Amino acid sequence: MLAHFGLDDFTRVEAITVTWPSGLVQVLRDVPADQTLNITESPPLLTATTPGNGAVNVALIQPIILDFNAAMAPGTVVYILTPSLTLTPTWNSSYTRLILAHSGFAAGVNYTAQVSGQDQAGNFLAAGGAANPWQFTTTSDSTEEAPFLSATNPANGATGIPLDQPIILDFNMAMDAATLTYTLTPTLNLTPTWNVGFTRLTLTHPNFVTDTTYTVFVKGQNPAGYDLAAGSVPNPWQFATIPGDPGASPDFIYLPIIIRSAGSN
């Protein structure tokens, strides 16, 4: 782009801001007056990453956040994480920040991340900003992980469950109550109650049906947005209620039969 600044010879412009269609903003400083300048758009840069290069003790549920100095074209952006992990991308409205969510890093592992792509003007991501590729190491504390079920009551495979037994779900960390969904088959109306720390969910209900096997399934996220992961506690899981009451009225009755011998009065 050619730009002419038609001021007198003794004037010097301290700073001129140029905003390109891609969203890139360039600041030209100490621009000489009464001259025509050929201004070219700089390529996009990766300006910051979270975790940063060389970071240690990174939380296992920490999302990867990439900041760019220009609006990127999402369809061109490719990201690689080694060791590999399924990454779910979310862009901000200006396409300058990319958040990569995941189910949880492994503990005590060194990861390498790399990103490539183009801005919305077709310029390729260039070196010169934040390190790319970059490395970080996760915490060795394995208790920092994705949320999972730590216990259920009734437990999987339990039998003889009382008809008024509430369903209790314990999680290894605080959950986002608004994201929790649960299904019970056969269905019953379930009323949820959380403890103060949002680590225990109690589901009350009308009485179960006797001698019936129920299946429960739950899913949801923690406040950081990470999905409930598989753990040692089965999900879904099943339990069976108590048998029918042996003292209940039967579906048939016995009638006495009187047999008289022949010739009797």
Stockholm file with secondary structure:
# STOCKHOLM 1.0

chainA/1-265         MLAHFGLDDFTRVEAITVTWPSGLVQVLRDVPADQTLNITESPPLLTATTPGNGAVNVALIQPIILDFNAAMAPGTVVYILTPSLTLTPTWNSSYTRLILAHSGFAAGVNYTAQVSGQDQAGNFLAAGGAANPWQFTTTSDSTEEAPFLSATNPANGATGIPLDQPIILDFNMAMDAATLTYTLTPTLNLTPTWNVGFTRLTLTHPNFVTDTTYTVFVKGQNPAGYDLAAGSVPNPWQFATIPGDPGASPDFIYLPIIIRSAGSN
#=GR chainA/1-265 SS CEEEECCCTTCEEEEEEEECTTSCEEEEEEEESSEEEECCCCCCBEEEEESCTTEEEECTTCCEEEEESSCBCGGGCEEEEESCCCCEEEECTTSCEEEEECSCCCTTCEEEEEEECBBTTSCBCBSSSSCSSEEEEECSCTTSCCCCEEEEESCTTEEEECTTCCEEEEESSCCCGGGCEEEEESCCCCEEEECTTSCEEEEECSCCCTTCEEEEEEECBCTTCCBCCCCSSCSSEEEEECCCCTTSCCSSCCCCCCCCCTTCC
#=GC SS_cons         CEEEECCCTTCEEEEEEEECTTSCEEEEEEEESSEEEECCCCCCBEEEEESCTTEEEECTTCCEEEEESSCBCGGGCEEEEESCCCCEEEECTTSCEEEEECSCCCTTCEEEEEEECBBTTSCBCBSSSSCSSEEEEECSCTTSCCCCEEEEESCTTEEEECTTCCEEEEESSCCCGGGCEEEEESCCCCEEEECTTSCEEEEECSCCCTTCEEEEEEECBCTTCCBCCCCSSCSSEEEEECCCCTTSCCSSCCCCCCCCCTTCC
//
